[in-house]
């Protein structure tokens, strides 16, 4: 009891000065906006993020497509409401949906299960986009606006990863108790190499990617104005899709993965021009996948999607992604897009999230 009391008394002032009492989500790279994915201008159409920023922006540039001057004309913003609902009230266990299977157990050993549907609200996002492009359809670039939404339906952690998080937390807690018991100077914690090791091990355990995630997304886009012809009114483009990511770790360092993605999408597409220069609607289904190797901050992959319906097309693109920091990610794609015919296309993008305090979760709540 005396140790617990001392621990509480000493940890309270630590919360006011040391970031080491918080855990940090280090995989907050903002993903491709659904508003961009819908219009087939994103470097990757298959991507399930591990986590996302509260507010992120994305700029995309296609080399070609009526944009030969190289100036980006496609912009998107994405908002995650969860980060604005006071998530500081939860710790890393509740954020990752780790819970007790036996509520009668009072110790940390009781945390041995998970709520695989617990991210439906946490990962829900709304995105908006403005685009000026030919979309491999028009002779001259046209202005489109788009709105999209997505969420994570399922996030499944490995049993071993749950156990590892609890073990690393126990090590962290035990280190602090021993430090206090030996009358250590708390101000020396930040310079302690042993404490840094224990703290880093806990953060690495928390940031392990899930074994499986399943996302649901939808988006709608419409012509904003007409830059070249009097097109008839059409639906624009509407899509709804489900994607999954199976992440297989290797090299045992928590930063290297082989990702196996799958995606299925329904598309109602008004971006088709007939012989009379009028737009008309088609319906189709996209199905495909992506294989990606992630090594630390660099990811390289290949994706293939087949579009079947009123028009049969396909997308075959090699992709690369580099996370410069938790806020900035560079993306690129090179290959054949759905409507590009025999021409190859290059898509470049920069994504960044604003630092609004998200990604920091208390250890001891």
N, C-alpha and C positions, 0 to 999 in steps of 0.2 A: 504493500500500500504506500509506503514511504517513497519507494522508487517511482511509482506512478504519479504521486503528487509532485515530486521533484521534476519529473519529465514534463508534466503539464506546465509547471511554473517556468521552466527554462525554455520550452518550445514556444510559449506565447510571445516573448519578445523577439524570438528568432523570426517569427512570421512577418515582422515589420521591417526586417532588413535583409533577409537572405532569400534569394530565389531557390535555394537548395531544398526548401520545404515544399516545393511544387514539382510536379512532373510535367514534362513538356511533350506535346505531340509533334514529332518532327517530320511527319509525312503529310503535311498540309498543302501539298502542291495543288493549286486549283486545276480542275479537269477541264476538258473541252466542253464548251457550253452546248446544251441541247439545241439552242437556237442556231448554232453553227452546224452542228452535226446533221440537223434536218436538211440543210441546204447543200450538203455534200462539199462544203468548203473547208471543213476541219481536217488537219493533217491525219487524224485518226478518227474513224467512225466507231471504233470498238475500244472503249476505255472505261473501266470501273475504278474510281479513285478510292484510295484508302481513307482519305478524309479531305475536307475542303474548308476554305477560309470563310469567314463571316461575310465578307464582301470581296469579290475578285473581279478583275477586268481582263479582257483578252483582245489582242489586236492580231488580225490575220492578214496575210498578203499572199496572193497567188501570183506566181511569175508567169505572165500571160493572161488569158481571160479578159482582155481588154484593159489590163492594168500594166502596160509596158513601162510606165515611168517609175515603177517600183514603190510608189507612195501607198501605204496601207489605207484602205477605204472600208474595212470591215471591222466593226467594234462590237463588243458584247460586255455585259455586266451581269453578275450572278450574286444573289443574296441568299444567305442561309439564316432563316429566322431564329433557329435554335440558339445561336450565339448572342442574340439580343434578349433572351429570356432568363437572364441571371444564371447561367450554367455554373457559376462559382459555388452554388449550393451542392454540387455533386463532386465526388472524388473520382480517381481513375478507375476504381472498381465499378461504380455505377455507370460511368460513361461507357465503359466497354461491356456493360450488361452482364457482368459477373455477379452471381448471386448465390445464396445458400440453398442447397437442396434440402437441408435439415435445419429449420429455423431454431431448433432447440439448442444447437451448438453455438456457444458464445465466442469461440476462438476463431481465428482466421482460417483454420482448417475447414470450417463449414462452407467456405466459398469455393465450391467445386462444380458449379453448373453455370449455365448462361441462358439468357433470353435471346434467342436468335432473331426475334422480330423487334428487338428493342431500339433499332435505329431508324424506324419508319419516320419519326418526327425529327430526330437529331440530324439526319442527313437530307431532309427535305429542302429543296431549293427552288428558287424562281429566277429565270434568266431572261434578259432582253437583249436584242441585237439590232444593229443597223448595218445594212450591207449594200455595197455598190459594186455590182459584178455582172458579167454576162451569164454566169452559171452554166456555161457551155451550151446555152440555148439561144440567147439573143445576139444580134449583130453588134449592138452597142450596150454598154453597161446600164443596168436598171437599178433603181433604188427599192430595196425591200426592208420591211421591219418584221421582226420575229419575236415571239414570246415562247418560253419553254418552262417545263418543271420536271423535277425528278426526285426520287427518293430511293433508299436502300430497303428492299423488302426483307432480305435475309443477310445476316452476317454470322458466320460460324467460325468460332475459334477452335484451335486444337486443344484437346484435353491436357496435353503436356504443357502447352503455353500457359494455360490457366494455372496449373500447378507451379510453373516457373515464376509467374508474377507474384504469387503468394510467398514462395520461398525467398525471392529477392526482397520483398517488402519486410519479411521477418528479419532478414539480414540487416536491412536498413534500420529497423526499429531496435534490434539488439545492439547495433553499433552505437546508437545514440544513448541507450541506457548505460552501456559500459563506459562510454565517454563521460557521462554525468557522474556515474558511481566513482570514477577515479578522479573526481574533482577537476575535470578538464575545463579549460577556458573556452567558453562557447564561441567567442570571437575568433578562435583559431580554426574553427571548422572549415571555413572556406579555403584555408591554406593546407588543410590536411590531405595528403595524397591517399590515405586509406579511406577517408570519407568520400573523396571524389570517385574512387573506384566503386564503392558500394552504391553511391548515388547514380553513377553512370550505368551500372549493371541493372538497377531498377528501371531506369528510363529505357534502356534497350529492351528489357522484357516487356514493358508496356507498349512499345512501338512495333512489336512484331506484327506483321500483316496477317489478317484472317486467312484461314484455309480457303473459305468460300464466301463470296458475296454475290448477291443477286440484286440488280437495280431495275427499276421501272422508270421510264421517261416518256414524255410527250411534248410536242411542239407544234406551233402553227406560224406560218409566214404568209405575208400578203404583199402585193405590189403597192409601194408607197406613192409613186407618181410615174408617169410615162415619159421617157426621154426620147422616144423615137417614133412610136406608132400609136394609133388609137386601138389598143387591144380591147377585146370584149371582156366583160367581167368574168372572173373565174374564181374558184375556191382559193387559189394560191397554192399552198402546200401544207398538208397535215400529216403528221406521223406519230405513231406510238410504238415503243419498242421495249423489249426486255433483254438484259445482258447479264452475263455471269463472268466471274473471274475465279479460277482455281489457281491459287498461289502455292507453288512448291518450293520451299526453301532449300538452298544448298550452301556448302562451304561453312555452315554452322556459325555464321557471324551475325545473323539477323538482318543483313542488308542485301543479300543476294537471292534472287527468286527467278524461277521460270513460271511465267504466267500463261495460262491457257484460257483464252476468252472465247465466248460464244455470244451471238446476238441474233435476235429475230425481230423484224420490224414490219408493221403494216404502214403503207404509204398511199395517200390519196394526193396525186400530183397534178397541179394545174400548169406546170412549166413545160408545156408542149405546144409547138407551133405547127399549124397545118399549112396547106398550100396557099391559103388565102390570108396568111399572116395573122391568123387568129389563134388565141390560146384555147386549149381544150384539156379536159381532165382525163387522167388514167388512174387505175388502181393496181397496186403491185405489192409483193412481199419480198423483203430482203432477208436473207439468211446466210450466215457465214461465221467466221471466227478469226482469231489472231493468235499467233505465237510470239511471245516477247521474252527477252532475257533482260533482267534488271540486275545491274552490278553497281552497288552503291547509288550514286546519283545519276547514272547513265542507263537508259533503257533503249534497246534496239529490237525491232520486231517486224513482222510481215503479216498483213491482213488481206483476206479475200472475202468479198461479199457478192453473192449472186442475187440479182433482182429479177423476179419472175412475175409475169402478169400480162397486162396489155402490151408491154414492151419488155423484152428480155435483154438485160444489160448486166455488167459486172464491174466491180472495183477491185483492183489489184495494186496494192501500195506497200512500199517499204517505209517504215516509220522510225524516227529517232526522237528521244526526249531527254533533256538534260536539266536537272533541278539545280539551278544556280544557288538557290537558298530556299528556305521554307516559304518565301513569298514569290520568288521569280522562277519560272520554268520556260525553257526554250523548246519548241517543238518543230518538227519538220516531216514532210512526207513527199515521196517521189514515186510516180508510177502512172497507172491508168485509172481515171475516174469513170463514173457511170456513163456520163454523156460526152466524154472526151474523144470517143471514136478510137482511131489508131494513134492519136497524139498522146504523148506523155505530159504529165503536169507536175509542177512543184508547188508545194504549199508550205509556207513558213508562218510561224506564230510565236507570240510572246504572251505569256499569261502571268499575271501577278495579283496577289491578294494584299489588301490593306491590313496593317497590323493594328487591330482594334482590341488586343488583349486576349483573343481567343487562342486556344492551343495550350493554355496553362491550367493544369488541374491540381487542386490541393491534394497533398498526400494524406493528411491526417483528419479529414472531415468524416 
